[in-house]
């Protein structure tokens, strides 16, 4: 293998180039939505629909390789209107038939029923099964996937949050009977839809509390700050945009500095100043304690 300078679509690469890598890079740049995986999403509710939209907006999965099923048609029709190439069906088996990965995005009490319907046609040697059902672990999912022949598929727990529809999710992935290659592929797919982390399943409740429940907690802070702004004389919609931009700024500052939040707080507060008075009033009202208690409560089943 030698060091080569290679040009693809006006991009230059200086790296050890193997023929297979060269073909892959060229294909990725010229055809960014490569046929790397077909994904079936069972359930087109809030989360299933959000994932379908996020995948369709990303660059790794072809829109025509996304299959979505739902028992009623209105949500499927809405998806089809936004993304005509998405495959939709009211038949779960039809949606799953060609998929490399089947993602369960149904209510918890529907999981067993759906799996009993799907199991006879699933080929565990080539099809993986993932769940986005809150509270469902890999052990229980695996038990429900048993066919009696001793073979189980690669199995995943994937927990995004609703910001996946705007490519801003924080997604957590745990796997069993998988490969590093498949894990990395899933991380690449979901990193396009925000940020993704492969974590041990034991950390999933805490991670879900911080991110999946956490997006609601962030919204509640925005609402509270809006109400405070209105009391201080700012119109509600103006207050919303002010708070949103302030939070974006806080996130950007932390991302740029990688500092602890308290270090950035120290840069804003001055002795006897308005900010420290406000912070102390919030703490006296139990701000930090309330946040921690909310996170603890959302890990309890």
ZIUR-V846647 format. One record per residue. N is the residue number from 1. PSI is psi in degrees with one decimal (999 if undefined). Layout:
BEGIN
N,PSI + N,PSI
END
This chain:
BEGIN
1,133.7 + 2,164.4 + 3,125.9 + 4,155.3 + 5,120.1 + 6,136.0 + 7,128.3 + 8,118.4 + 9,46.7 + 10,10.2 + 11,137.6 + 12,138.6 + 13,131.2 + 14,104.0 + 15,163.3 + 16,122.2 + 17,121.0 + 18,156.5 + 19,-41.8 + 20,-41.0 + 21,-38.6 + 22,-45.1 + 23,-42.4 + 24,-47.7 + 25,-44.8 + 26,-43.6 + 27,-39.0 + 28,-38.2 + 29,-38.9 + 30,-37.3 + 31,76.5 + 32,-32.6 + 33,81.4 + 34,159.4 + 35,78.3 + 36,-23.0 + 37,138.8 + 38,130.9 + 39,129.0 + 40,131.3 + 41,117.6 + 42,103.8 + 43,123.5 + 44,30.9 + 45,-157.1 + 46,-49.2 + 47,-45.1 + 48,-43.4 + 49,-38.7 + 50,-41.4 + 51,-43.4 + 52,-44.1 + 53,-41.9 + 54,-44.1 + 55,-40.1 + 56,-30.6 + 57,-20.9 + 58,179.2 + 59,-7.2 + 60,-33.4 + 61,125.9 + 62,138.6 + 63,-34.8 + 64,-8.5 + 65,13.1 + 66,126.9 + 67,130.5 + 68,131.8 + 69,151.4 + 70,144.9 + 71,-26.9 + 72,158.2 + 73,-25.6 + 74,-42.9 + 75,-33.9 + 76,-40.2 + 77,-37.7 + 78,-42.5 + 79,-44.4 + 80,-34.2 + 81,-41.9 + 82,-40.4 + 83,86.3 + 84,-24.0 + 85,-12.6 + 86,138.1 + 87,124.6 + 88,151.6 + 89,153.2 + 90,2.2 + 91,111.0 + 92,-40.8 + 93,-39.5 + 94,-42.1 + 95,-38.0 + 96,-17.3 + 97,-47.4 + 98,-1.3 + 99,146.8 + 100,-28.1 + 101,133.1 + 102,122.1 + 103,121.5 + 104,117.0 + 105,52.5 + 106,170.7 + 107,148.9 + 108,-38.5 + 109,-4.5 + 110,-7.9 + 111,-50.8 + 112,-45.2 + 113,-44.8 + 114,-43.3 + 115,-38.1 + 116,-32.7 + 117,-39.7 + 118,-36.5 + 119,-47.0 + 120,-26.5 + 121,-6.5 + 122,139.8 + 123,99.5 + 124,-16.8 + 125,-21.5 + 126,-13.5 + 127,130.3 + 128,155.3 + 129,130.7 + 130,150.2 + 131,136.8 + 132,21.3 + 133,119.7 + 134,134.1 + 135,-5.6 + 136,119.5 + 137,170.6 + 138,-39.2 + 139,-46.6 + 140,-42.6 + 141,-42.8 + 142,-40.1 + 143,-41.1 + 144,-17.1 + 145,-7.6 + 146,131.0 + 147,-14.7 + 148,-0.1 + 149,6.4 + 150,2.4 + 151,133.7 + 152,152.4 + 153,167.2 + 154,133.0 + 155,139.4 + 156,148.7 + 157,123.1 + 158,117.7 + 159,98.3 + 160,-174.6 + 161,176.1 + 162,-13.6 + 163,-1.8 + 164,-28.5 + 165,-22.6 + 166,18.8 + 167,35.6 + 168,22.5 + 169,156.4 + 170,109.3 + 171,136.5 + 172,139.0 + 173,130.3 + 174,146.7 + 175,158.2 + 176,143.9 + 177,32.9 + 178,-173.1 + 179,158.7 + 180,-37.4 + 181,-45.9 + 182,-39.0 + 183,-46.1 + 184,-34.7 + 185,-45.1 + 186,-41.1 + 187,-42.0 + 188,-43.2 + 189,-48.4 + 190,-19.3 + 191,-24.9 + 192,-21.3 + 193,20.7 + 194,-123.5 + 195,142.4 + 196,145.4 + 197,136.6 + 198,117.5 + 199,161.3 + 200,142.0 + 201,-28.9 + 202,-22.9 + 203,-3.0 + 204,-43.0 + 205,-43.9 + 206,-41.8 + 207,-41.3 + 208,-40.1 + 209,-43.0 + 210,-36.5 + 211,-52.0 + 212,-51.1 + 213,-33.2 + 214,-30.0 + 215,-33.4 + 216,-37.6 + 217,-38.1 + 218,-41.0 + 219,-38.4 + 220,-37.8 + 221,-43.6 + 222,-44.3 + 223,-44.0 + 224,-42.9 + 225,-36.8 + 226,-45.8 + 227,-38.4 + 228,-40.5 + 229,-41.0 + 230,-42.8 + 231,-31.3 + 232,-0.3 + 233,9.0 + 234,138.0 + 235,146.9 + 236,-46.7 + 237,-37.5 + 238,-41.5 + 239,-40.8 + 240,-48.2 + 241,-35.5 + 242,-46.3 + 243,-43.0 + 244,-45.8 + 245,-34.2 + 246,-41.4 + 247,-40.1 + 248,-43.3 + 249,-42.5 + 250,-43.9 + 251,-44.4 + 252,-39.9 + 253,-45.9 + 254,-39.2 + 255,-37.2 + 256,-37.0 + 257,-24.0 + 258,25.2 + 259,165.4 + 260,142.0 + 261,-35.2 + 262,-32.0 + 263,-38.3 + 264,-32.5 + 265,-41.6 + 266,-28.9 + 267,-22.0 + 268,-31.1 + 269,138.9 + 270,151.5 + 271,126.0 + 272,7.9 + 273,174.7 + 274,-39.0 + 275,-45.2 + 276,-32.0 + 277,-42.3 + 278,-44.0 + 279,-43.4 + 280,-36.4 + 281,-39.9 + 282,-44.6 + 283,-37.0 + 284,-29.2 + 285,-0.9 + 286,30.7 + 287,-59.9 + 288,-42.6 + 289,-42.3 + 290,-41.7 + 291,-47.4 + 292,-41.5 + 293,-37.1 + 294,-42.2 + 295,-43.1 + 296,-44.5 + 297,-33.9 + 298,2.4 + 299,-5.4 + 300,132.6 + 301,999
END
